[in-house]
């Protein structure tokens, strides 16, 4: 048996999973931890992570490394995504963490992030053709899958946090701001003909904010919802109904929604609006929500390499 830890340094949170990998390459997750970090909030105008942000990141990683030691992990695989890869001092921070914590961290690019999301999805669904979207804190990766093969992928700077901040989605959403988002995101999608050309495909959504949609819908009376293994099938009507309800709420009211994650209430609409308009853009009526993400994608790849 091989015990491996995966650490994902995202824009919104820091996540750890520890998994046992057996001789048949089957893996079983034995421990999970998530720390809200919101690293993207600790950036200067010059696009550097601040000293306070670095301190919080270092402290959180130190705690996670202690957990890995306690669990006697054979290996730690640590990756960082959009916030660190776009920060001017990202590489300096990585080198500093390697020296202070003896922890190797790899900054993965948008294509790699999309690939790991694809690996997690293609290994955990019966769907052969689909469009996948991974909505993170600072970016969103869209992948086209045909016959279970990755055909095209793109990383867009439309994560939950910038969507919320740039389109005034924190509290009640005005029609003007919604229309502005639709115009801009459709123009962005138009840059990638392979998105428009694949109308009616089901969409697989991954990421913590996407899973929050599932939790809310499980606690409310929406119809057309079917449970399929690890995926939660949701119609466009469900998404649009939820959007029209939540858009009228202020932040405090959002926090009161049953099923809402307390550390995602402020950025929830930044995710939901992107899901709604991607479904509308390709005329998709099916959203499948996966419990897996890039960490599991890395696990699948690592297990396969043993």
PyMOL commands that set and color helices and strands:
alter all, ss='L'
color gray80, all
select helices_A, chain A and resi 39-41+51-70+82-86+90-101+110-122+160-166+175-189+193-196+208-218+236-246+251-255+268-281+294-305
alter helices_A, ss='H'
color red, helices_A
select strands_A, chain A and resi 2-9+13-21+27-36+75-80+105-107+130-135+140-146+149-156+203-206+226-228+231-234+287-290
alter strands_A, ss='S'
color yellow, strands_A
deselect
rebuild
show_as cartoon
